[in-house]
Amino acid sequence: MTRRPVDTGEPQRLYTVTGGRSRADDAFDLVTLVVSECAPTAGMQSEHAEILDLCRHPTAVVEVAAELGLPITVIRILLGDLLAMGTITARHPRLGQSVASHPDIDLLKEVLHGLRNL
């Protein structure tokens, strides 16, 4: 199996795709689910149209990057464009439960100590 570098795009192409931008929108992490709110329109950038087609059903940001073969940063920039246009919705994963509902740290230490003694 031949390993490919993570960034498979040519720098000039990636520069063109992002319009020269290098700062990604912080609104998207790897597991944020993206859903299209409309179909692609005529004259739309091809990468934007591909994302809208791909995200007809909730799709994680990392899946979008894998399907399009583009770096995560580029995908996040493109998703930021689509979010600003109102053509996608981003659904963030639920944050962890409250600290009060987490297991007691002392209990976890006792379990770990017991496992080590086995």
N, C-alpha and C positions, 0 to 999 in steps of 0.2 A: 504494500500500500504506500503510495507516494504522498507525503505530507505537503500541503500547500501553505504558504504564508497566510496569516490572518487577513491582512489587507491585500486583497487580490485586485483591487481596482488601480488603474493607472492614476498617478497624482493629478494629471491634467484633467482627466475625466471627472474625478471626484471634485476638483475645484469648480468645474463647470456645473456639475449637478447641484452643488450647494450654493452657487452664485458667489463663490469666494469666501463664504462664511466658515468659520472653524469653531464657533461656540455653539454647543448644542443646548436645546431647551431642557432645563432641569426638571420639567414636569414629567418626563418619561424615564422610568427606570426599566430594567430588563424584563420585569414581569408585568408591567402595566399592560392591560388589555385595551386594544384599539378596535373601534367599530366604525365602519363607514356610515355616514348619515345620508349620502347621496351617491349616485353613479358618477363616473368620470365625465367630464364635459369636453367638448371639442376645444383644441388649443391648449389643453392642460399639459404641463410637463409630463413626459412619459413615466417617470418614476412615481410621481404623484398618482397618476392613473393606475399604475400597477398596485400601489399600496391600497387605493380605494377598492380595487377588484379583490385583492387578497383579504381585505378586512371586512368583507360582507358579514362574516361571523366573527365574534370576539377572537382576536389573535394577539398573542404576546409580542412585545417589541422585538425580543430576541428571535422569534419565529419569522417576523417580517424581514429582519436583517439576513437570516439564513436563506430564506426563499429568494430574496433579491440579490444575494451575494455581495452585499455592501457592508462596510464597517458600521458598527452601532452608532458612532458619532454622526455619520452621514444620515442614517435613518432617523435619528433623533432630531436633526435639523429639518429634514423633510416633514416629519410628523408635526413639528412646531408650526411649519407653514400651513399644513392642512388644518390644524387646530385653530389657527388664527383666521382661516377662511371659513370655519364652521362646518367643514365637510367630514370631520371625524369627531368622535367622542372618546375620551380616555377614561378608563375605569381602573383606578388604582386598587391594588390588593388591600384587603382589610389590614389595618395595623394590628400588631400583637394585642393580646388581651391586657387588661389592666394588671399592674404589678401585684395587686392583692390576690388575683386569681392564679398567679404562678405558684409552683410548688415551693415549699419551704426549703431554703438553702441548707439548713441543718439536716433535714431529712435526706436530701440528695447526697450530702457528705457521708451520712451513715450508710446509705445504700452503696456508694462507691467504696467505702471502707470494707463493707461486707463482701462485695464482689472481689476485691483484691485479696481477701483472706481465703477465698475458695481455691 
